[in-house]
Amino acid sequence: MCLTIPAKVVSVEEGLSGSPIRNLIVEDSKGRKEVKALMIDDLKAGDWVLYSFDTAVRKIGADDAREILELLEPRAGIDVTRLKTDFVNILKACHTRMLEREEVIRLLKTSDPIEIKALCSEANTIRQANLKDFFCIHGIIEFSNHCVRECHYCGLRRGSRDVTRYRMEPQEIVAAVADAVDKRGYKLIVLQSGDDFLYTDDMLVDILKEIKKRCQVFIFMSVGERGLDCYKRMREAGASGVLFRFETSHEAIYNTLHPGQSFRQRVELLKGMKEMGYYVASGFLIGLPGQTVEDIADDILFMKFFGVNMVTVGPFVPCEKTPLATHPHGSAEMTLKVTAISRLLMPRAKIPVTTALETIESEEGRRLGLSSGANSLMFNLTPERYRDDYRIYPNKYHGNEAIWEKYGLSKEILSYKMLEKKMLEAFV
Ligand code: 5AD
């Protein structure tokens, strides 16, 4: 589902006689623009509409418009005269060339609130220029919390004895997807689980086939390290994307935090997925033990050079009874800087605000992420009775979904088509 943006109608030009399409001039914070209105009755100057790209989709009340504008409002203005020249030059340079590693490090290292504001605001402008106000809301269904891995940071690691484990039945997974698509208007859903091999390759393939038979929806698989043959079969069965983080590009840190796994193997899998034509969502954790700012710069450059289609970066959040239980959480400020720099380097990538940022910053994290270059949100659609048991880390944030969903293009075929267009563009 795509988040539509409110704008005020300035004028309405009637279409050719008999045509349901009319041209509108609308005005929002970015100025005036022309959009098409398709079958919206009684439109007149002064009304508010919701639009996405160049199409107005429905009329809304002024109060509703104010509500969504407040959710998306960028932060206060910046006093550019107080910015240092070298910093401004880097922000300018990203428009014409790839930034050097040292420049990325310079941006990451700033703790000056005015520089951070300028960085986030620049990212927000680049997002607007490249993707317009095409915000998307995607869903995630966590269908099993069993995991054979022992990742040091994760509450679902095999050794976590206190977790109440669950597995959703294939039919239950299909029904949860169908519900989200039919009743709530979702167009892209991530199916996530621990590395749980009780779901055989055949089962995952069958689940995908069943979903694709029943629903018009993009499915992203996030089922961990399985053979490339499994990923190939899932792609053929209709999976469009994968959500598969490399977690850190620092090989030694990776190998320490993932006993029995290897960074090289992880990257080989990612490459294989890309070659199969998957839309690749990948990224890393911020605040891992031993990770330096330079490592974070390398993580960002890894995403850029690998060519991820969706950037997924979040702060580490400590989870009790894991080896990293007492390690401090990753910084929200660093997460926002990484989000912004990712946007500078990857102007057209999809960048969701991650739940981990929302967890350490609540609703503010969501708003800050969206005004720092991010352009989508990922809402949790796991059935209530399982939700609390998917404890990657504690107190995972869920909030205000209903208000946000209200502005999605619920049940509109148009938003599926727009998303399809965006996804295809990712491959040109
Ligand atoms: N804090 C933040 N993110 C975590 N993940 C796992 N454990 C944690 C944690 N404690 C992330 C990993 C994984 C994704 C599914 O969840 O990056 O890829």
Boltz pocket constraint, residues with backbone or C-beta under 6 A from the ligand:
constraints:
  - pocket:
      binder: B
      contacts: [[A, 153], [A, 154], [A, 155], [A, 245], [A, 247], [A, 284], [A, 285], [A, 314], [A, 315], [A, 316], [A, 317], [A, 318], [A, 319], [A, 356], [A, 392], [A, 393]]
      max_distance: 6.0
